[in-house]
Amino acid sequence: MFKASQFGKREIINLTDGERMGYVCDLEIDEETGKINALIVPAKEKVSVFSKGSKITIPWQSIKKIGDDIILVNL
């Protein structure tokens, strides 16, 4: 078992294409049950002064394995 803050220390890797998606920046949590619904990762795109920075939502069901330093997902 680990704390939610430790998600940010694990890199997300997509098993479908081997892409390194980055690190978790936020969690989507169900307020009623307290369960994690999704992981949020910053999208890799060119950043400008005017962009807000889009994010990728990874549903909890897409997570295949959580290791010591990586999280494997199937997207």
All heavy atoms as a GROMACS GRO file, in nm:
protein
  587
    1MET      N    1   0.085  -0.117   0.000
    1MET     CA    2   0.000   0.000   0.000
    1MET      C    3   0.090   0.124   0.000
    1MET      O    4   0.195   0.124   0.062
    1MET     CB    5  -0.089  -0.001   0.123
    1MET     CG    6  -0.192   0.104   0.125
    1MET     SD    7  -0.310   0.051   0.249
    1MET     CE    8  -0.418   0.180   0.259
    2PHE      N    9   0.046   0.227  -0.069
    2PHE     CA   10   0.124   0.350  -0.074
    2PHE      C   11   0.032   0.470  -0.078
    2PHE      O   12  -0.087   0.458  -0.099
    2PHE     CB   13   0.220   0.350  -0.193
    2PHE     CG   14   0.154   0.322  -0.325
    2PHE    CD1   15   0.104   0.425  -0.403
    2PHE    CD2   16   0.143   0.194  -0.372
    2PHE    CE1   17   0.043   0.400  -0.523
    2PHE    CE2   18   0.082   0.168  -0.493
    2PHE     CZ   19   0.032   0.272  -0.569
    3LYS      N   20   0.091   0.586  -0.057
    3LYS     CA   21   0.015   0.711  -0.052
    3LYS      C   22  -0.010   0.765  -0.191
    3LYS      O   23   0.065   0.737  -0.284
    3LYS     CB   24   0.092   0.815   0.030
    3LYS     CG   25   0.112   0.774   0.173
    3LYS     CD   26   0.193   0.878   0.245
    3LYS     CE   27   0.218   0.835   0.388
    3LYS     NZ   28   0.295   0.933   0.463
    4ALA      N   29  -0.115   0.847  -0.205
    4ALA     CA   30  -0.148   0.907  -0.334
    4ALA      C   31  -0.034   0.994  -0.386
    4ALA      O   32  -0.011   1.002  -0.506
    4ALA     CB   33  -0.276   0.990  -0.322
    5SER      N   34   0.040   1.056  -0.296
    5SER     CA   35   0.152   1.141  -0.338
    5SER      C   36   0.261   1.062  -0.408
    5SER      O   37   0.339   1.118  -0.485
    5SER     CB   38   0.209   1.215  -0.217
    5SER     OG   39   0.261   1.122  -0.123
    6GLN      N   40   0.267   0.933  -0.386
    6GLN     CA   41   0.370   0.849  -0.448
    6GLN      C   42   0.339   0.819  -0.595
    6GLN      O   43   0.426   0.772  -0.667
    6GLN     CB   44   0.388   0.721  -0.370
    6GLN     CG   45   0.447   0.746  -0.232
    6GLN     CD   46   0.458   0.620  -0.150
    6GLN    OE1   47   0.367   0.537  -0.150
    6GLN    NE2   48   0.568   0.605  -0.080
    7PHE      N   49   0.216   0.844  -0.642
    7PHE     CA   50   0.185   0.825  -0.783
    7PHE      C   51   0.272   0.915  -0.870
    7PHE      O   52   0.313   0.877  -0.978
    7PHE     CB   53   0.037   0.856  -0.812
    7PHE     CG   54  -0.054   0.739  -0.790
    7PHE    CD1   55  -0.142   0.738  -0.684
    7PHE    CD2   56  -0.054   0.631  -0.877
    7PHE    CE1   57  -0.228   0.631  -0.664
    7PHE    CE2   58  -0.140   0.524  -0.858
    7PHE     CZ   59  -0.226   0.524  -0.750
    8GLY      N   60   0.299   1.035  -0.824
    8GLY     CA   61   0.378   1.132  -0.900
    8GLY      C   62   0.522   1.091  -0.920
    8GLY      O   63   0.592   1.146  -1.005
    9LYS      N   64   0.568   0.991  -0.847
    9LYS     CA   65   0.705   0.943  -0.859
    9LYS      C   66   0.717   0.825  -0.955
    9LYS      O   67   0.825   0.772  -0.975
    9LYS     CB   68   0.757   0.904  -0.721
    9LYS     CG   69   0.761   1.021  -0.625
    9LYS     CD   70   0.805   0.978  -0.488
    9LYS     CE   71   0.802   1.099  -0.394
    9LYS     NZ   72   0.830   1.062  -0.257
   10ARG      N   73   0.605   0.784  -1.013
   10ARG     CA   74   0.604   0.670  -1.104
   10ARG      C   75   0.574   0.716  -1.246
   10ARG      O   76   0.479   0.788  -1.270
   10ARG     CB   77   0.500   0.568  -1.059
   10ARG     CG   78   0.536   0.500  -0.929
   10ARG     CD   79   0.423   0.410  -0.884
   10ARG     NE   80   0.463   0.322  -0.777
   10ARG     CZ   81   0.462   0.355  -0.649
   10ARG    NH1   82   0.422   0.475  -0.613
   10ARG    NH2   83   0.500   0.269  -0.557
   11GLU      N   84   0.655   0.669  -1.339
   11GLU     CA   85   0.636   0.705  -1.480
   11GLU      C   86   0.530   0.615  -1.543
   11GLU      O   87   0.525   0.495  -1.515
   11GLU     CB   88   0.767   0.692  -1.555
   11GLU     CG   89   0.759   0.739  -1.697
   11GLU     CD   90   0.893   0.742  -1.767
   11GLU    OE1   91   0.985   0.672  -1.722
   11GLU    OE2   92   0.904   0.813  -1.866
   12ILE      N   93   0.447   0.672  -1.628
   12ILE     CA   94   0.342   0.598  -1.698
   12ILE      C   95   0.398   0.551  -1.832
   12ILE      O   96   0.451   0.630  -1.910
   12ILE     CB   97   0.218   0.686  -1.725
   12ILE    CG1   98   0.167   0.749  -1.596
   12ILE    CG2   99   0.110   0.607  -1.796
   12ILE    CD1  100   0.101   0.656  -1.501
   13ILE      N  101   0.382   0.421  -1.861
   13ILE     CA  102   0.424   0.365  -1.989
   13ILE      C  103   0.305   0.291  -2.050
   13ILE      O  104   0.242   0.207  -1.985
   13ILE     CB  105   0.544   0.271  -1.973
   13ILE    CG1  106   0.662   0.351  -1.917
   13ILE    CG2  107   0.578   0.204  -2.106
   13ILE    CD1  108   0.787   0.272  -1.894
   14ASN      N  109   0.276   0.323  -2.177
   14ASN     CA  110   0.166   0.261  -2.249
   14ASN      C  111   0.216   0.131  -2.311
   14ASN      O  112   0.308   0.131  -2.392
   14ASN     CB  113   0.115   0.356  -2.358
   14ASN     CG  114  -0.010   0.306  -2.425
   14ASN    OD1  115  -0.056   0.195  -2.399
   14ASN    ND2  116  -0.066   0.388  -2.511
   15LEU      N  117   0.155   0.019  -2.274
   15LEU     CA  118   0.195  -0.112  -2.326
   15LEU      C  119   0.165  -0.128  -2.475
   15LEU      O  120   0.230  -0.206  -2.543
   15LEU     CB  121   0.126  -0.224  -2.247
   15LEU     CG  122   0.171  -0.241  -2.103
   15LEU    CD1  123   0.078  -0.337  -2.030
   15LEU    CD2  124   0.314  -0.289  -2.098
   16THR      N  125   0.066  -0.056  -2.526
   16THR     CA  126   0.026  -0.070  -2.666
   16THR      C  127   0.137  -0.031  -2.762
   16THR      O  128   0.165  -0.101  -2.858
   16THR     CB  129  -0.100   0.015  -2.694
   16THR    OG1  130  -0.202  -0.024  -2.602
   16THR    CG2  131  -0.150  -0.006  -2.836
   17ASP      N  132   0.202   0.084  -2.735
   17ASP     CA  133   0.305   0.131  -2.827
   17ASP      C  134   0.439   0.160  -2.759
   17ASP      O  135   0.533   0.207  -2.822
   17ASP     CB  136   0.257   0.257  -2.900
   17ASP     CG  137   0.219   0.370  -2.806
   17ASP    OD1  138   0.239   0.356  -2.684
   17ASP    OD2  139   0.169   0.472  -2.856
   18GLY      N  140   0.450   0.134  -2.628
   18GLY     CA  141   0.574   0.156  -2.556
   18GLY      C  142   0.603   0.302  -2.524
   18GLY      O  143   0.711   0.335  -2.475
   19GLU      N  144   0.507   0.391  -2.547
   19GLU     CA  145   0.527   0.534  -2.525
   19GLU      C  146   0.542   0.565  -2.377
   19GLU      O  147   0.470   0.514  -2.293
   19GLU     CB  148   0.408   0.613  -2.579
   19GLU     CG  149   0.419   0.762  -2.554
   19GLU     CD  150   0.294   0.839  -2.593
   19GLU    OE1  151   0.195   0.776  -2.632
   19GLU    OE2  152   0.298   0.962  -2.583
   20ARG      N  153   0.640   0.650  -2.348
   20ARG     CA  154   0.658   0.702  -2.213
   20ARG      C  155   0.570   0.825  -2.203
   20ARG      O  156   0.595   0.927  -2.266
   20ARG     CB  157   0.804   0.736  -2.190
   20ARG     CG  158   0.893   0.613  -2.205
   20ARG     CD  159   1.035   0.653  -2.199
   20ARG     NE  160   1.073   0.660  -2.058
   20ARG     CZ  161   1.197   0.661  -2.016
   20ARG    NH1  162   1.296   0.659  -2.102
   20ARG    NH2  163   1.223   0.665  -1.889
   21MET      N  164   0.464   0.817  -2.125
   21MET     CA  165   0.362   0.922  -2.121
   21MET      C  166   0.393   1.032  -2.020
   21MET      O  167   0.333   1.137  -2.025
   21MET     CB  168   0.227   0.859  -2.091
   21MET     CG  169   0.186   0.757  -2.196
   21MET     SD  170   0.025   0.685  -2.162
   21MET     CE  171  -0.079   0.826  -2.200
   22GLY      N  172   0.483   1.008  -1.930
   22GLY     CA  173   0.517   1.107  -1.830
   22GLY      C  174   0.479   1.060  -1.691
   22GLY      O  175   0.462   0.940  -1.666
   23TYR      N  176   0.467   1.156  -1.601
   23TYR     CA  177   0.439   1.126  -1.461
   23TYR      C  178   0.300   1.177  -1.422
   23TYR      O  179   0.253   1.276  -1.474
   23TYR     CB  180   0.545   1.190  -1.372
   23TYR     CG  181   0.682   1.129  -1.391
   23TYR    CD1  182   0.766   1.174  -1.492
   23TYR    CD2  183   0.726   1.025  -1.310
   23TYR    CE1  184   0.891   1.117  -1.512
   23TYR    CE2  185   0.851   0.968  -1.329
   23TYR     CZ  186   0.933   1.015  -1.430
   23TYR     OH  187   1.056   0.958  -1.448
   24VAL      N  188   0.238   1.108  -1.327
   24VAL     CA  189   0.105   1.146  -1.279
   24VAL      C  190   0.112   1.286  -1.217
   24VAL      O  191   0.198   1.314  -1.135
   24VAL     CB  192   0.055   1.045  -1.174
   24VAL    CG1  193  -0.080   1.087  -1.118
   24VAL    CG2  194   0.047   0.905  -1.233
   25CYS      N  195   0.020   1.373  -1.260
   25CYS     CA  196   0.015   1.508  -1.202
   25CYS      C  197  -0.110   1.528  -1.117
   25CYS      O  198  -0.116   1.622  -1.038
   25CYS     CB  199   0.022   1.615  -1.312
   25CYS     SG  200  -0.121   1.622  -1.419
   26ASP      N  201  -0.210   1.438  -1.132
   26ASP     CA  202  -0.333   1.454  -1.055
   26ASP      C  203  -0.409   1.322  -1.056
   26ASP      O  204  -0.381   1.232  -1.136
   26ASP     CB  205  -0.419   1.564  -1.117
   26ASP     CG  206  -0.515   1.628  -1.017
   26ASP    OD1  207  -0.523   1.581  -0.902
   26ASP    OD2  208  -0.583   1.724  -1.056
   27LEU      N  209  -0.505   1.310  -0.967
   27LEU     CA  210  -0.592   1.193  -0.958
   27LEU      C  211  -0.736   1.238  -0.969
   27LEU      O  212  -0.773   1.345  -0.921
   27LEU     CB  213  -0.574   1.121  -0.825
   27LEU     CG  214  -0.436   1.071  -0.789
   27LEU    CD1  215  -0.435   1.018  -0.646
   27LEU    CD2  216  -0.391   0.963  -0.885
   28GLU      N  217  -0.819   1.155  -1.030
   28GLU     CA  218  -0.964   1.178  -1.032
   28GLU      C  219  -1.025   1.080  -0.933
   28GLU      O  220  -1.015   0.959  -0.951
   28GLU     CB  221  -1.018   1.152  -1.173
   28GLU     CG  222  -1.164   1.182  -1.189
   28GLU     CD  223  -1.211   1.156  -1.330
   28GLU    OE1  224  -1.165   1.228  -1.420
   28GLU    OE2  225  -1.291   1.061  -1.349
   29ILE      N  226  -1.085   1.132  -0.827
   29ILE     CA  227  -1.135   1.049  -0.718
   29ILE      C  228  -1.286   1.064  -0.704
   29ILE      O  229  -1.339   1.175  -0.710
   29ILE     CB  230  -1.066   1.087  -0.586
   29ILE    CG1  231  -0.915   1.064  -0.599
   29ILE    CG2  232  -1.123   1.009  -0.468
   29ILE    CD1  233  -0.834   1.112  -0.482
   30ASP      N  234  -1.356   0.952  -0.686
   30ASP     CA  235  -1.500   0.953  -0.661
   30ASP      C  236  -1.521   1.004  -0.518
   30ASP      O  237  -1.473   0.943  -0.422
   30ASP     CB  238  -1.556   0.812  -0.677
   30ASP     CG  239  -1.706   0.806  -0.662
   30ASP    OD1  240  -1.762   0.878  -0.576
   30ASP    OD2  241  -1.769   0.730  -0.737
   31GLU      N  242  -1.591   1.115  -0.504
   31GLU     CA  243  -1.611   1.176  -0.372
   31GLU      C  244  -1.693   1.090  -0.277
   31GLU      O  245  -1.674   1.094  -0.156
   31GLU     CB  246  -1.678   1.312  -0.388
   31GLU     CG  247  -1.591   1.415  -0.455
   31GLU     CD  248  -1.661   1.548  -0.469
   31GLU    OE1  249  -1.762   1.572  -0.401
   31GLU    OE2  250  -1.613   1.630  -0.550
   32GLU      N  251  -1.784   1.010  -0.331
   32GLU     CA  252  -1.871   0.929  -0.247
   32GLU      C  253  -1.802   0.804  -0.194
   32GLU      O  254  -1.818   0.768  -0.078
   32GLU     CB  255  -1.997   0.890  -0.324
   32GLU     CG  256  -2.086   1.009  -0.354
   32GLU     CD  257  -2.212   0.970  -0.430
   32GLU    OE1  258  -2.244   0.849  -0.436
   32GLU    OE2  259  -2.276   1.060  -0.484
   33THR      N  260  -1.724   0.737  -0.280
   33THR     CA  261  -1.662   0.612  -0.240
   33THR      C  262  -1.516   0.627  -0.199
   33THR      O  263  -1.461   0.541  -0.131
   33THR     CB  264  -1.669   0.509  -0.354
   33THR    OG1  265  -1.591   0.557  -0.464
   33THR    CG2  266  -1.812   0.484  -0.397
   34GLY      N  267  -1.451   0.735  -0.246
   34GLY     CA  268  -1.309   0.754  -0.218
   34GLY      C  269  -1.217   0.675  -0.310
   34GLY      O  270  -1.096   0.676  -0.292
   35LYS      N  271  -1.274   0.607  -0.408
   35LYS     CA  272  -1.194   0.528  -0.501
   35LYS      C  273  -1.137   0.616  -0.611
   35LYS      O  274  -1.198   0.714  -0.653
   35LYS     CB  275  -1.279   0.418  -0.564
   35LYS     CG  276  -1.321   0.312  -0.467
   35LYS     CD  277  -1.397   0.201  -0.536
   35LYS     CE  278  -1.438   0.094  -0.436
   35LYS     NZ  279  -1.508  -0.015  -0.503
   36ILE      N  280  -1.019   0.577  -0.658
   36ILE     CA  281  -0.956   0.648  -0.769
   36ILE      C  282  -1.021   0.604  -0.899
   36ILE      O  283  -1.026   0.485  -0.929
   36ILE     CB  284  -0.804   0.621  -0.773
   36ILE    CG1  285  -0.738   0.668  -0.644
   36ILE    CG2  286  -0.740   0.688  -0.895
   36ILE    CD1  287  -0.593   0.628  -0.630
   37ASN      N  288  -1.073   0.700  -0.977
   37ASN     CA  289  -1.135   0.671  -1.106
   37ASN      C  290  -1.035   0.678  -1.220
   37ASN      O  291  -1.049   0.606  -1.319
   37ASN     CB  292  -1.250   0.767  -1.135
   37ASN     CG  293  -1.369   0.743  -1.046
   37ASN    OD1  294  -1.390   0.634  -0.997
   37ASN    ND2  295  -1.446   0.847  -1.023
   38ALA      N  296  -0.938   0.769  -1.210
   38ALA     CA  297  -0.844   0.788  -1.320
   38ALA      C  298  -0.718   0.859  -1.273
   38ALA      O  299  -0.717   0.925  -1.169
   38ALA     CB  300  -0.911   0.872  -1.430
   39LEU      N  301  -0.612   0.841  -1.352
   39LEU     CA  302  -0.488   0.914  -1.333
   39LEU      C  303  -0.482   1.023  -1.438
   39LEU      O  304  -0.526   1.002  -1.551
   39LEU     CB  305  -0.367   0.821  -1.350
   39LEU     CG  306  -0.362   0.696  -1.263
   39LEU    CD1  307  -0.239   0.614  -1.297
   39LEU    CD2  308  -0.364   0.732  -1.116
   40ILE      N  309  -0.428   1.138  -1.404
   40ILE     CA  310  -0.416   1.249  -1.497
   40ILE      C  311  -0.268   1.273  -1.524
   40ILE      O  312  -0.187   1.283  -1.432
   40ILE     CB  313  -0.479   1.378  -1.439
   40ILE    CG1  314  -0.619   1.352  -1.384
   40ILE    CG2  315  -0.477   1.490  -1.542
   40ILE    CD1  316  -0.722   1.311  -1.486
   41VAL      N  317  -0.234   1.281  -1.654
   41VAL     CA  318  -0.096   1.302  -1.698
   41VAL      C  319  -0.094   1.422  -1.792
   41VAL      O  320  -0.181   1.435  -1.878
   41VAL     CB  321  -0.044   1.176  -1.772
   41VAL    CG1  322   0.098   1.194  -1.821
   41VAL    CG2  323  -0.055   1.054  -1.685
   42PRO      N  324   0.006   1.510  -1.780
   42PRO     CA  325   0.014   1.621  -1.875
   42PRO      C  326   0.038   1.569  -2.016
   42PRO      O  327   0.117   1.478  -2.036
   42PRO     CB  328   0.135   1.702  -1.827
   42PRO     CG  329   0.172   1.648  -1.695
   42PRO     CD  330   0.112   1.512  -1.681
   43ALA      N  331  -0.032   1.626  -2.114
   43ALA     CA  332  -0.014   1.586  -2.254
   43ALA      C  333   0.118   1.642  -2.305
   43ALA      O  334   0.158   1.752  -2.269
   43ALA     CB  335  -0.130   1.638  -2.338
   44LYS      N  336   0.184   1.564  -2.389
   44LYS     CA  337   0.308   1.610  -2.449
   44LYS      C  338   0.274   1.687  -2.575
   44LYS      O  339   0.232   1.631  -2.674
   44LYS     CB  340   0.397   1.491  -2.484
   44LYS     CG  341   0.450   1.419  -2.364
   44LYS     CD  342   0.542   1.307  -2.405
   44LYS     CE  343   0.593   1.234  -2.284
   44LYS     NZ  344   0.683   1.127  -2.319
   45GLU      N  345   0.293   1.815  -2.568
   45GLU     CA  346   0.267   1.900  -2.684
   45GLU      C  347   0.350   2.026  -2.668
   45GLU      O  348   0.401   2.056  -2.561
   45GLU     CB  349   0.119   1.936  -2.696
   45GLU     CG  350   0.064   2.008  -2.577
   45GLU     CD  351  -0.084   2.032  -2.586
   45GLU    OE1  352  -0.157   1.945  -2.632
   45GLU    OE2  353  -0.126   2.139  -2.544
   46LYS      N  354   0.362   2.099  -2.774
   46LYS     CA  355   0.437   2.223  -2.766
   46LYS      C  356   0.363   2.320  -2.675
   46LYS      O  357   0.244   2.342  -2.690
   46LYS     CB  358   0.455   2.283  -2.905
   46LYS     CG  359   0.543   2.198  -2.992
   46LYS     CD  360   0.566   2.264  -3.126
   46LYS     CE  361   0.656   2.175  -3.210
   46LYS     NZ  362   0.686   2.235  -3.338
   47VAL      N  363   0.435   2.377  -2.583
   47VAL     CA  364   0.375   2.469  -2.486
   47VAL      C  365   0.406   2.612  -2.528
   47VAL      O  366   0.517   2.646  -2.562
   47VAL     CB  367   0.432   2.443  -2.345
   47VAL    CG1  368   0.372   2.539  -2.246
   47VAL    CG2  369   0.409   2.300  -2.303
   48SER      N  370   0.302   2.694  -2.526
   48SER     CA  371   0.321   2.836  -2.554
   48SER      C  372   0.273   2.915  -2.432
   48SER      O  373   0.212   2.860  -2.342
   48SER     CB  374   0.244   2.878  -2.679
   48SER     OG  375   0.107   2.883  -2.652
   49VAL      N  376   0.298   3.040  -2.434
   49VAL     CA  377   0.257   3.126  -2.324
   49VAL      C  378   0.106   3.127  -2.308
   49VAL      O  379   0.053   3.139  -2.199
   49VAL     CB  380   0.309   3.270  -2.348
   49VAL    CG1  381   0.263   3.363  -2.238
   49VAL    CG2  382   0.460   3.270  -2.360
   50PHE      N  383   0.034   3.107  -2.420
   50PHE     CA  384  -0.112   3.118  -2.418
   50PHE      C  385  -0.184   2.985  -2.397
   50PHE      O  386  -0.304   2.984  -2.379
   50PHE     CB  387  -0.160   3.182  -2.549
   50PHE     CG  388  -0.098   3.317  -2.572
   50PHE    CD1  389   0.000   3.334  -2.667
   50PHE    CD2  390  -0.136   3.426  -2.495
   50PHE    CE1  391   0.058   3.458  -2.687
   50PHE    CE2  392  -0.079   3.550  -2.514
   50PHE     CZ  393   0.020   3.566  -2.610
   51SER      N  394  -0.113   2.873  -2.400
   51SER     CA  395  -0.180   2.744  -2.384
   51SER      C  396  -0.196   2.711  -2.236
   51SER      O  397  -0.112   2.744  -2.154
   51SER     CB  398  -0.101   2.633  -2.453
   51SER     OG  399   0.020   2.610  -2.386
   52LYS      N  400  -0.306   2.644  -2.204
   52LYS     CA  401  -0.333   2.605  -2.066
   52LYS      C  402  -0.263   2.474  -2.032
   52LYS      O  403  -0.249   2.442  -1.916
   52LYS     CB  404  -0.483   2.589  -2.044
   52LYS     CG  405  -0.559   2.718  -2.038
   52LYS     CD  406  -0.702   2.690  -2.000
   52LYS     CE  407  -0.777   2.818  -1.972
   52LYS     NZ  408  -0.914   2.792  -1.932
   53GLY      N  409  -0.222   2.399  -2.132
   53GLY     CA  410  -0.161   2.269  -2.107
   53GLY      C  411  -0.266   2.163  -2.091
   53GLY      O  412  -0.326   2.151  -1.985
   54SER      N  413  -0.292   2.089  -2.197
   54SER     CA  414  -0.395   1.985  -2.190
   54SER      C  415  -0.342   1.864  -2.114
   54SER      O  416  -0.222   1.849  -2.093
   54SER     CB  417  -0.440   1.947  -2.331
   54SER     OG  418  -0.330   1.902  -2.406
   55LYS      N  419  -0.435   1.780  -2.074
   55LYS     CA  420  -0.400   1.665  -1.993
   55LYS      C  421  -0.465   1.539  -2.049
   55LYS      O  422  -0.566   1.547  -2.117
   55LYS     CB  423  -0.444   1.689  -1.849
   55LYS     CG  424  -0.372   1.808  -1.788
   55LYS     CD  425  -0.409   1.827  -1.645
   55LYS     CE  426  -0.316   1.934  -1.592
   55LYS     NZ  427  -0.369   2.044  -1.534
   56ILE      N  428  -0.404   1.426  -2.019
   56ILE     CA  429  -0.456   1.296  -2.061
   56ILE      C  430  -0.515   1.228  -1.938
   56ILE      O  431  -0.451   1.221  -1.833
   56ILE     CB  432  -0.345   1.209  -2.121
   56ILE    CG1  433  -0.285   1.277  -2.243
   56ILE    CG2  434  -0.397   1.069  -2.154
   56ILE    CD1  435  -0.158   1.210  -2.293
   57THR      N  436  -0.638   1.178  -1.952
   57THR     CA  437  -0.703   1.104  -1.844
   57THR      C  438  -0.690   0.956  -1.872
   57THR      O  439  -0.730   0.908  -1.978
   57THR     CB  440  -0.852   1.143  -1.834
   57THR    OG1  441  -0.860   1.284  -1.811
   57THR    CG2  442  -0.921   1.069  -1.722
   58ILE      N  443  -0.634   0.883  -1.778
   58ILE     CA  444  -0.615   0.739  -1.792
   58ILE      C  445  -0.711   0.670  -1.694
   58ILE      O  446  -0.692   0.677  -1.572
   58ILE     CB  447  -0.470   0.699  -1.761
   58ILE    CG1  448  -0.375   0.773  -1.856
   58ILE    CG2  449  -0.452   0.548  -1.769
   58ILE    CD1  450  -0.229   0.760  -1.820
   59PRO      N  451  -0.814   0.602  -1.747
   59PRO     CA  452  -0.910   0.534  -1.659
   59PRO      C  453  -0.841   0.426  -1.574
   59PRO      O  454  -0.747   0.360  -1.620
   59PRO     CB  455  -1.009   0.468  -1.756
   59PRO     CG  456  -0.987   0.537  -1.886
   59PRO     CD  457  -0.846   0.585  -1.887
   60TRP      N  458  -0.888   0.410  -1.452
   60TRP     CA  459  -0.829   0.313  -1.360
   60TRP      C  460  -0.830   0.172  -1.421
   60TRP      O  461  -0.737   0.094  -1.400
   60TRP     CB  462  -0.904   0.315  -1.227
   60TRP     CG  463  -0.838   0.229  -1.123
   60TRP    CD1  464  -0.877   0.105  -1.082
   60TRP    CD2  465  -0.720   0.259  -1.050
   60TRP    NE1  466  -0.791   0.056  -0.987
   60TRP    CE2  467  -0.694   0.150  -0.965
   60TRP    CE3  468  -0.634   0.369  -1.047
   60TRP    CZ2  469  -0.584   0.146  -0.879
   60TRP    CZ3  470  -0.526   0.365  -0.960
   60TRP    CH2  471  -0.502   0.255  -0.877
   61GLN      N  472  -0.932   0.140  -1.499
   61GLN     CA  473  -0.944   0.008  -1.560
   61GLN      C  474  -0.832  -0.019  -1.661
   61GLN      O  475  -0.805  -0.134  -1.696
   61GLN     CB  476  -1.080  -0.009  -1.629
   61GLN     CG  477  -1.198  -0.004  -1.538
   61GLN     CD  478  -1.239   0.138  -1.499
   61GLN    OE1  479  -1.186   0.237  -1.548
   61GLN    NE2  480  -1.332   0.147  -1.406
   62SER      N  481  -0.766   0.086  -1.711
   62SER     CA  482  -0.659   0.071  -1.810
   62SER      C  483  -0.525   0.039  -1.746
   62SER      O  484  -0.430   0.004  -1.816
   62SER     CB  485  -0.645   0.198  -1.894
   62SER     OG  486  -0.762   0.222  -1.968
   63ILE      N  487  -0.516   0.050  -1.615
   63ILE     CA  488  -0.390   0.021  -1.546
   63ILE      C  489  -0.372  -0.130  -1.537
   63ILE      O  490  -0.460  -0.202  -1.491
   63ILE     CB  491  -0.388   0.083  -1.405
   63ILE    CG1  492  -0.399   0.234  -1.416
   63ILE    CG2  493  -0.263   0.041  -1.329
   63ILE    CD1  494  -0.417   0.304  -1.282
   64LYS      N  495  -0.257  -0.177  -1.584
   64LYS     CA  496  -0.229  -0.321  -1.582
   64LYS      C  497  -0.138  -0.360  -1.468
   64LYS      O  498  -0.150  -0.469  -1.413
   64LYS     CB  499  -0.168  -0.365  -1.715
   64LYS     CG  500  -0.261  -0.344  -1.833
   64LYS     CD  501  -0.390  -0.419  -1.812
   64LYS     CE  502  -0.492  -0.387  -1.919
   64LYS     NZ  503  -0.624  -0.434  -1.887
   65LYS      N  504  -0.042  -0.273  -1.432
   65LYS     CA  505   0.053  -0.306  -1.326
   65LYS      C  506   0.110  -0.178  -1.267
   65LYS      O  507   0.143  -0.085  -1.340
   65LYS     CB  508   0.166  -0.392  -1.384
   65LYS     CG  509   0.272  -0.434  -1.288
   65LYS     CD  510   0.225  -0.549  -1.203
   65LYS     CE  511   0.341  -0.598  -1.117
   65LYS     NZ  512   0.300  -0.695  -1.021
   66ILE      N  513   0.121  -0.175  -1.136
   66ILE     CA  514   0.186  -0.062  -1.067
   66ILE      C  515   0.311  -0.118  -1.002
   66ILE      O  516   0.304  -0.204  -0.913
   66ILE     CB  517   0.093   0.002  -0.962
   66ILE    CG1  518  -0.033   0.056  -1.028
   66ILE    CG2  519   0.167   0.112  -0.886
   66ILE    CD1  520  -0.134   0.113  -0.933
   67GLY      N  521   0.427  -0.071  -1.048
   67GLY     CA  522   0.555  -0.116  -0.995
   67GLY      C  523   0.615  -0.013  -0.902
   67GLY      O  524   0.553   0.088  -0.867
   68ASP      N  525   0.740  -0.038  -0.863
   68ASP     CA  526   0.810   0.054  -0.771
   68ASP      C  527   0.838   0.188  -0.836
   68ASP      O  528   0.838   0.290  -0.768
   68ASP     CB  529   0.942  -0.007  -0.726
   68ASP     CG  530   0.920  -0.126  -0.633
   68ASP    OD1  531   0.814  -0.133  -0.569
   68ASP    OD2  532   1.010  -0.211  -0.626
   69ASP      N  533   0.862   0.189  -0.968
   69ASP     CA  534   0.896   0.315  -1.034
   69ASP      C  535   0.819   0.342  -1.164
   69ASP      O  536   0.834   0.448  -1.222
   69ASP     CB  537   1.047   0.323  -1.062
   69ASP     CG  538   1.098   0.203  -1.141
   69ASP    OD1  539   1.020   0.108  -1.161
   69ASP    OD2  540   1.213   0.206  -1.183
   70ILE      N  541   0.734   0.249  -1.207
   70ILE     CA  542   0.654   0.270  -1.327
   70ILE      C  543   0.511   0.219  -1.308
   70ILE      O  544   0.485   0.136  -1.222
   70ILE     CB  545   0.714   0.205  -1.453
   70ILE    CG1  546   0.719   0.053  -1.439
   70ILE    CG2  547   0.849   0.261  -1.487
   70ILE    CD1  548   0.754  -0.018  -1.567
   71ILE      N  549   0.422   0.272  -1.392
   71ILE     CA  550   0.284   0.224  -1.399
   71ILE      C  551   0.260   0.186  -1.544
   71ILE      O  552   0.278   0.267  -1.634
   71ILE     CB  553   0.184   0.332  -1.356
   71ILE    CG1  554   0.209   0.373  -1.210
   71ILE    CG2  555   0.041   0.283  -1.373
   71ILE    CD1  556   0.126   0.489  -1.162
   72LEU      N  557   0.224   0.060  -1.567
   72LEU     CA  558   0.196   0.012  -1.703
   72LEU      C  559   0.047   0.023  -1.730
   72LEU      O  560  -0.036  -0.023  -1.650
   72LEU     CB  561   0.241  -0.134  -1.717
   72LEU     CG  562   0.390  -0.160  -1.693
   72LEU    CD1  563   0.418  -0.310  -1.699
   72LEU    CD2  564   0.476  -0.085  -1.792
   73VAL      N  565   0.014   0.086  -1.844
   73VAL     CA  566  -0.125   0.103  -1.884
   73VAL      C  567  -0.145   0.048  -2.023
   73VAL      O  568  -0.051   0.036  -2.101
   73VAL     CB  569  -0.170   0.250  -1.877
   73VAL    CG1  570  -0.158   0.304  -1.736
   73VAL    CG2  571  -0.092   0.337  -1.972
   74ASN      N  572  -0.269   0.016  -2.058
   74ASN     CA  573  -0.303  -0.033  -2.190
   74ASN      C  574  -0.406   0.060  -2.249
   74ASN      O  575  -0.525   0.052  -2.218
   74ASN     CB  576  -0.356  -0.176  -2.182
   74ASN     CG  577  -0.361  -0.243  -2.316
   74ASN    OD1  578  -0.310  -0.191  -2.414
   74ASN    ND2  579  -0.423  -0.359  -2.319
   75LEU      N  580  -0.360   0.154  -2.334
   75LEU     CA  581  -0.450   0.251  -2.396
   75LEU      C  582  -0.457   0.228  -2.546
   75LEU      O  583  -0.363   0.195  -2.609
   75LEU     CB  584  -0.403   0.394  -2.370
   75LEU     CG  585  -0.406   0.438  -2.224
   75LEU    CD1  586  -0.346   0.577  -2.211
   75LEU    CD2  587  -0.547   0.439  -2.171
   0.00000   0.00000   0.00000
